Amino acid sequence: MSTLELTPDEGKALLEFLERYLSNLRIEIVNTEDREFRRSLRQREDIIRAITGRLKEKGI
């Protein structure tokens, strides 16, 4: 496991970026016809959700 230290401003910026990315990713998942690609996008969504959850737990 890697550790990354962020300033409060960096943490907020990262969280905002990831939340926007999730929004766009959901749209792409819905519009994707290829099942395998959709599956990989859902895996990515799960990873990003986990990261945003941990950032929020840290109070960022």
N, C-alpha and C positions, 0 to 999 in steps of 0.2 A: 504494500500500500504506500502510495506517495503522499507527501504532505505539502500543501501550498499555503503560504501565509499571504493574506490580502489585507489591505487597508479597508476601513469601513466603506469608503467611496468605491474602491475596486470591487468589493463584495456586492454592493448594491448594483453596480454596472453589470457585473457578471450575472446576477440573478435576473435583472431586467432583460438582458440579452437572451438568456436561456428560456425565459417565459415567452418572449416573442418567437423564438425558434420553435418552441412547443406548439404554439398556435399555428404557425405555418406548417409544421410537421403533421398535425392533425388533418389539415386540409389536404396535404399530399397523400396521406394514408387513405382518405375517403376517395380520392380521385384516381388512385392507382389500381389498375386492373390486374397486373401481374402478381399472383399470390405470393411467390417467393420474395419479390421485392417488398410487398406489403408486410410480410412477416419480418423482414430485416428492419423496416421502418418502425414497426411496433416494438422490436427489441431496443432500437435506439430511443424510442419514446420512453420506455421503461427506465433506461439508464438515465436519461435527462430528468425524468420525474424524481428519481432517487437522489440525484445531485441537488436539484432545487429543494427537495424536502430537507436534506441535510443542511443546506445553507439557511433555510428558514428556522430550523432547530437552533442554529447558532445565533439567531437573532439578526441576521443580515437582511 
